[in-house]
Amino acid sequence: MSLTSEYTKKVLDEVQYNHPNEPEFLQAVKEVITTIEPAVKQEEERYKKTALLERLTEPERIISFRVPWVDDNGQVQVNRGYRVQFNGTLGPYKGGLRFHPTVNQSIMKFLAFEQVFKNALTGLPIGGGKGGSDFDPKGKSDNEIMSFCQSFMNELQKHIGQDIDIPAGDIGVGGREIGFLFGQFRRIRNSYEAGVLTGKGIEYGGSLVRKEATGYGLMYFMREMLNANNINLQNKTAIISGSGNVAIYAAEKAMQMGVKVIAMSDSNGCIYDNNGINLDVIKKIKEVERGRIKDYLQSCPNVQYYENNSEIQAIYNIKADIVLPCATQNDINIECAKRLAENGVIAVGEGANMPCTIEAANYFIEQGILLAPAKAANAGGVATSALEMSQNSMRYFWSFEEVDNKLENIMINIFNMCQQAAQKYNCPKNYIAGANLAAFKKVADAMIAQGII
């Protein structure tokens, strides 16, 4: 989509000039700016006068720090840690921590920027932030991961708090890592501030459904999107890229809804079972043994396994009705999108953050393929984190059914917001635009109400 407003053109040019070496961040900003332009043009003078877009695209604060730790061989290792507190207009900063070797400032900023809009869509009082490190937990012992997490928290604790900034998990940060981080925070602060981290264990202030929330929420959104377009999920086939937390519980909820999941993947390759994936085996491999997806063949030897190559992820060659990219950003490029369209896909649900490139997303929309955008479709995780915060504040504990019902209602409301905004601005069925427009209006109005800060 080309820009027609001089103001939006100016802001996008300035962002590109000021952040030339941050492609992921630029991609995220471009997607938002190009889709919110209809709303910006309605109040362009007001937004220009208050430099609304300039402030919206600049983080309030970026914290970068070194993380020294000692491995099992007694060797000192050093990683880099980040926390990007992007926008706290709607509430304390909220967003996950990612431990992965690809982490850099661009990825942290893109994730934090996306989080601002995602959190706004939940309707809950939370701002947007994100953090993490280029530390790779794969292949590390529990002692090494504990050593790293404690060192990481030594610095992070200066910048967070249950009314300031509440981190959670993301790629590479699960219950084990959250436990080590929370324990170190408690030791340093000498107080039990349960609401400072979410994704905690049930035994010490966590919430039921938090583990399942992002995957479950994705499927609740997909159900609403398909129903609105007179499509029934029942008896559809699905492929799910990834085999981590989001992928596993998207698969679980999809199966409960009558969908047959026929393929899942990891960074090495994918498994394909036309009779349907055995999710118990996947859970054992990924949640207990922390193994590779290829290990599935040891339990199910008749299943096919395909290695990835540099051109297209193997899983995207498999024909299915529904595609759920739940791995990482830019997983689906234009070539993948064309292959999926050729194979007759009817809907794509973004479980990961920005898993489709802009070109791929636009191609899906042009081809009439329904696309559930990440900032709306995968908001169930942060929504349930906010529900965990509520329980911590009340010193109370809701049942699985209570939290799941609240999550389902939140996802239904998010879809309705996206659909209504898309219709209002004459882009029906473009749920990317609908999500961005609905979230933008909420954040923009709050920013103007609070003055120039």
C-alpha positions in Angstrom: 0.0 0.0 0.0 1.4 3.4 -1.0 1.1 6.4 1.3 -0.8 9.5 0.3 -0.5 11.6 3.4 2.6 13.9 3.5 2.7 13.4 7.3 2.8 9.6 7.3 5.4 9.7 4.5 7.5 12.1 6.5 7.4 10.0 9.6 8.2 6.7 7.8 11.1 8.4 6.0 12.4 9.7 9.3 12.1 6.2 11.0 14.0 4.6 8.0 16.7 7.3 8.2 17.1 7.1 12.0 17.1 3.3 12.2 18.9 2.1 9.0 20.3 -1.1 10.4 17.2 -2.4 12.1 15.2 -4.3 9.4 12.8 -6.0 11.7 11.8 -2.8 13.5 11.4 -1.0 10.2 9.2 -3.8 8.9 6.9 -3.6 11.9 6.7 0.2 11.7 6.0 0.2 8.0 3.2 -2.3 8.3 1.5 -0.2 11.0 2.0 3.2 9.3 0.7 2.0 6.0 -2.5 0.5 7.5 -3.4 3.3 9.9 -3.1 6.1 7.4 -7.0 6.3 6.9 -7.3 7.1 10.6 -4.3 9.5 10.6 -5.8 11.5 7.7 -9.0 12.1 9.6 -7.1 13.9 12.4 -3.9 14.8 10.6 -3.4 18.3 11.9 -4.0 17.2 15.5 -1.5 14.4 15.2 1.1 16.6 13.5 0.7 19.3 16.1 1.4 16.8 18.9 4.0 14.8 16.9 1.9 11.8 17.7 3.4 9.4 15.1 7.0 10.5 15.9 6.4 9.7 19.6 4.5 6.5 18.8 7.5 5.1 16.8 10.2 6.1 19.3 10.7 3.9 22.4 10.3 5.7 25.7 13.4 3.8 27.0 15.9 1.2 25.8 18.0 -0.6 28.4 21.1 -2.6 27.3 23.5 -4.3 29.6 26.1 -7.1 29.8 25.3 -10.4 31.4 28.4 -12.2 32.8 27.9 -15.8 34.0 30.0 -18.9 34.7 29.5 -22.1 32.8 30.0 -25.7 34.1 33.7 -25.6 33.1 34.3 -22.6 35.3 34.7 -20.4 32.2 33.2 -16.9 32.3 30.8 -16.2 29.5 29.3 -12.8 28.5 26.0 -12.1 26.8 24.0 -8.9 26.1 20.7 -8.2 27.8 17.9 -5.9 26.7 14.7 -4.4 27.9 12.8 -2.0 25.6 10.0 -0.1 27.4 8.3 1.2 24.3 5.0 2.8 25.4 3.5 3.0 28.9 0.4 5.1 28.0 -2.2 2.4 28.8 -0.5 0.9 31.9 2.8 -0.6 33.1 5.0 -2.0 30.4 4.2 -5.7 29.6 5.9 -8.1 27.3 8.0 -11.2 27.3 11.7 -12.0 27.6 13.4 -13.9 24.7 16.6 -15.9 25.1 17.9 -16.8 21.6 21.2 -16.2 19.7 19.4 -14.1 17.1 18.3 -11.5 19.7 19.5 -7.9 18.9 18.2 -4.4 19.4 16.2 -4.4 16.1 14.3 -7.6 17.1 13.7 -6.3 20.6 12.3 -3.0 19.3 10.1 -4.6 16.7 8.6 -7.0 19.4 8.1 -4.1 21.9 6.5 -2.0 19.2 4.1 -4.8 18.2 3.4 -5.4 21.9 2.0 -1.9 22.3 -0.8 -2.6 19.8 -1.3 -6.1 20.9 -1.8 -5.1 24.5 -4.1 -2.3 23.5 -6.4 -4.8 21.8 -6.8 -6.9 24.9 -8.7 -4.1 26.6 -6.6 -4.5 29.7 -4.5 -1.8 31.3 -1.1 -2.7 30.1 1.5 -0.9 28.0 4.1 -2.4 25.7 7.6 -3.6 26.2 9.9 -6.5 25.4 13.3 -7.8 26.5 15.7 -10.7 26.3 19.3 -11.7 25.5 21.4 -13.4 22.8 22.0 -16.2 25.3 21.1 -19.6 23.9 19.5 -22.0 26.5 19.8 -25.0 24.1 22.3 -27.5 25.3 22.9 -25.7 28.6 22.6 -27.5 32.0 20.1 -26.3 34.6 23.0 -24.9 36.6 24.2 -22.9 33.6 20.8 -21.5 32.9 20.3 -20.6 36.6 23.7 -18.8 36.6 22.7 -16.8 33.5 19.2 -16.0 34.8 20.5 -14.8 38.1 23.1 -12.5 36.5 20.4 -11.3 34.0 18.1 -10.4 36.9 20.8 -8.6 38.8 20.5 -5.8 36.3 16.9 -6.2 35.1 15.5 -5.8 38.6 16.6 -2.2 38.6 14.1 -1.4 35.9 11.0 -3.5 36.6 8.2 -3.8 39.2 4.6 -4.9 39.4 3.5 -1.3 38.7 6.4 -0.4 36.4 7.2 -3.2 34.0 6.2 -6.9 34.1 8.2 -9.3 32.0 7.0 -12.8 31.0 8.3 -15.7 28.9 8.9 -15.9 25.2 11.1 -18.0 23.0 13.8 -19.7 25.2 12.1 -18.6 28.4 9.7 -21.1 30.0 8.7 -22.0 33.5 12.3 -23.1 34.4 13.7 -19.7 33.4 10.9 -17.7 35.0 11.4 -19.6 38.2 15.2 -18.8 38.4 14.5 -15.1 37.4 11.8 -14.7 40.1 13.8 -16.4 42.8 16.7 -14.0 42.1 14.4 -11.0 42.1 12.9 -12.0 45.4 16.4 -12.5 46.9 17.6 -9.1 45.8 14.4 -7.2 46.8 13.8 -9.1 50.0 10.0 -9.0 49.3 7.5 -11.3 47.6 6.2 -9.2 44.7 4.4 -11.9 42.9 3.1 -9.6 40.1 6.5 -8.6 38.9 6.8 -11.6 36.5 4.1 -13.7 34.8 4.3 -17.2 33.6 5.2 -18.3 37.1 4.7 -21.8 38.4 1.3 -22.5 39.9 2.9 -23.2 43.2 4.1 -19.6 43.6 1.6 -17.2 42.1 1.2 -18.5 38.5 -2.1 -18.8 36.7 -3.8 -21.8 35.2 -4.1 -21.6 31.4 -1.1 -19.3 31.0 0.9 -22.1 29.4 -1.9 -22.8 27.0 -3.1 -19.3 26.5 -1.3 -18.1 23.3 -2.2 -21.3 21.4 -5.7 -21.5 22.7 -6.3 -17.8 22.0 -5.1 -18.2 18.5 -7.7 -20.9 17.8 -10.5 -18.9 19.5 -9.6 -16.0 17.1 -9.4 -18.3 14.1 -12.8 -19.8 14.9 -14.4 -16.3 15.1 -12.7 -15.2 11.9 -13.8 -18.3 10.0 -17.3 -18.2 11.4 -17.6 -14.5 10.3 -16.8 -15.7 6.7 -19.2 -18.7 6.8 -16.4 -21.3 7.2 -16.6 -24.1 9.8 -13.4 -25.3 11.4 -14.8 -28.8 11.8 -12.9 -31.5 9.7 -10.4 -29.0 8.4 -6.7 -30.0 8.1 -3.9 -27.8 9.5 -0.1 -27.5 9.5 1.6 -25.8 12.3 5.2 -24.5 12.0 7.1 -24.7 15.3 6.7 -27.2 18.1 7.2 -25.0 21.1 4.6 -23.7 23.6 2.4 -21.8 21.1 2.5 -24.5 18.5 1.7 -27.3 21.0 -1.3 -25.6 22.5 -2.6 -24.3 19.2 -2.6 -27.9 18.1 -4.3 -29.1 21.2 -7.2 -26.6 20.9 -7.4 -27.1 17.1 -7.9 -30.8 17.8 -10.5 -30.1 20.4 -12.3 -28.0 17.7 -12.3 -30.9 15.3 -9.3 -29.9 13.2 -6.8 -32.6 12.1 -3.2 -31.4 12.6 -1.1 -33.2 10.0 2.3 -31.6 10.4 4.5 -29.8 12.9 8.1 -28.6 12.7 11.2 -27.2 14.3 14.3 -25.4 12.9 15.7 -28.6 11.3 12.6 -30.0 9.5 9.0 -31.2 9.9 7.1 -34.4 10.5 4.0 -35.2 8.4 1.3 -37.6 9.4 -1.8 -37.7 7.3 -3.7 -39.5 10.0 -3.0 -36.7 12.5 -0.2 -35.8 14.8 0.1 -37.6 18.2 0.4 -34.6 20.4 1.3 -36.6 23.5 4.5 -37.7 21.7 5.3 -34.1 20.8 4.7 -32.9 24.4 7.1 -35.6 25.7 9.8 -34.6 23.2 9.6 -30.9 23.5 8.4 -30.3 27.1 10.1 -33.2 28.9 13.1 -34.3 26.9 13.8 -31.0 25.1 14.6 -32.9 22.0 14.2 -32.4 18.2 11.1 -33.0 16.2 12.8 -35.8 14.3 12.8 -37.8 17.5 9.0 -38.3 16.8 10.0 -41.1 14.4 11.3 -43.2 17.3 7.7 -43.5 18.6 5.9 -43.2 15.2 8.2 -44.8 12.6 5.7 -44.7 9.7 5.5 -40.9 9.8 7.4 -38.9 7.1 10.2 -36.5 8.0 11.4 -33.7 5.7 14.6 -31.6 6.2 14.4 -27.8 5.8 16.3 -26.2 3.0 17.4 -22.6 2.5 14.6 -21.7 0.0 11.4 -22.8 1.7 10.6 -24.5 5.0 9.7 -28.1 4.3 6.4 -27.8 6.1 5.0 -25.2 3.7 5.1 -27.8 0.9 2.4 -29.8 2.6 -1.1 -29.2 1.5 -3.7 -28.2 4.2 -6.7 -26.0 4.7 -5.2 -23.9 7.5 -1.7 -22.8 8.2 -0.6 -21.7 11.7 2.9 -20.2 11.7 4.0 -20.5 15.3 7.8 -20.4 15.1 9.4 -17.0 14.6 9.4 -13.8 12.6 9.5 -13.8 8.8 8.9 -17.6 8.6 6.7 -17.2 5.6 8.1 -15.2 2.7 6.5 -14.5 -0.7 7.7 -17.8 -2.1 6.1 -19.7 0.8 2.9 -17.7 0.4 2.7 -18.6 -3.3 3.3 -22.3 -2.6 0.6 -22.3 0.1 -1.9 -20.5 -2.2 -1.2 -23.1 -4.9 -1.9 -25.8 -2.3 -5.4 -24.3 -1.6 -4.9 -22.9 1.9 -8.0 -21.0 3.0 -6.7 -19.3 6.2 -3.5 -18.4 7.9 -3.3 -17.7 11.7 -0.2 -16.0 13.0 0.8 -17.6 16.3 4.3 -16.2 16.2 5.1 -12.5 16.1 5.3 -11.2 12.5 5.8 -14.6 11.0 4.7 -13.4 7.5 6.8 -10.8 5.6 4.9 -7.8 4.4 5.0 -9.2 0.8 3.6 -12.5 2.0 0.8 -11.0 4.0 -0.2 -8.7 1.2 -0.3 -11.6 -1.2 -2.6 -13.6 1.1 -5.0 -10.7 1.3 -4.9 -10.2 -2.5 -5.6 -13.8 -3.1 -8.6 -13.8 -0.7 -6.9 -16.0 1.8 -8.0 -15.0 5.4 -5.1 -13.8 7.5 -5.3 -13.5 11.3 -2.6 -11.0 12.3 -0.2 -11.8 15.1 -0.9 -8.7 17.2 -4.5 -9.8 17.5 -4.5 -13.5 17.1 -1.7 -14.3 19.5 -2.7 -11.8 22.1 -4.1 -14.5 24.3 -0.7 -15.0 26.0 -0.3 -11.5 27.2 -4.0 -11.3 28.1 -3.7 -14.2 30.4 -0.5 -12.8 31.8 -2.6 -9.7 32.7 -5.2 -12.1 34.3 -2.3 -13.6 36.3 -1.4 -10.1 37.5 -5.0 -9.5 38.6 -4.9 -12.7 40.6 -1.6 -11.7 42.2 -3.0 -8.3 43.1 -6.1 -9.9 44.7 -4.0 -12.7 46.3 -6.6 -15.0 44.7 -6.7 -18.0 42.3 -9.2 -18.7 39.5 -10.0 -22.2 38.2 -8.9 -23.4 34.8 -12.4 -23.0 33.5 -12.7 -19.4 34.9 -9.5 -18.3 33.2 -10.2 -20.1 30.0 -13.6 -18.4 29.8 -12.1 -15.0 30.4 -9.5 -15.7 27.7 -12.1 -16.8 25.2 -14.2 -13.7 25.8 -11.2 -11.5 25.4 -10.3 -13.1 22.0 -13.9 -12.8 20.8 -13.8 -9.1 21.7 -10.4 -8.7 20.0 -11.8 -10.2 16.8 -14.9 -8.0 16.9 -12.7 -4.9 17.4 -10.6 -5.8 14.3 -13.7 -6.6 12.2 -15.5 -3.4 13.2 -12.4 -1.2 12.5 -11.8 -2.9 9.1 -15.4 -2.2 8.1 -15.3 1.4 9.4 -12.3 2.2 7.3 -13.5 0.4 4.2 -11.1 -2.5 4.3 -13.4 -5.5 5.2 -11.6 -8.8 5.6 -8.3 -7.1 6.0 -7.8 -8.0 9.6 -4.2 -6.7 9.7 -5.6 -3.2 9.0 -8.4 -3.7 11.4 -6.1 -4.7 14.2 -3.7 -1.8 13.7 -6.5 0.8 13.3 -8.4 -0.4 16.4 -5.3 -0.4 18.6 -3.9 2.8 17.1 -7.0 4.8 18.0 -7.0 3.6 21.6 -3.3 4.4 22.1 -3.3 7.7 20.2 -6.3 9.0 22.2 -4.6 8.1 25.4 -1.3 9.7 24.4 -3.0 13.0 23.5 -5.0 13.0 26.7 -1.8 12.6 28.7 0.1 15.5 27.1 3.5 15.8 25.4 5.5 13.2 27.3 
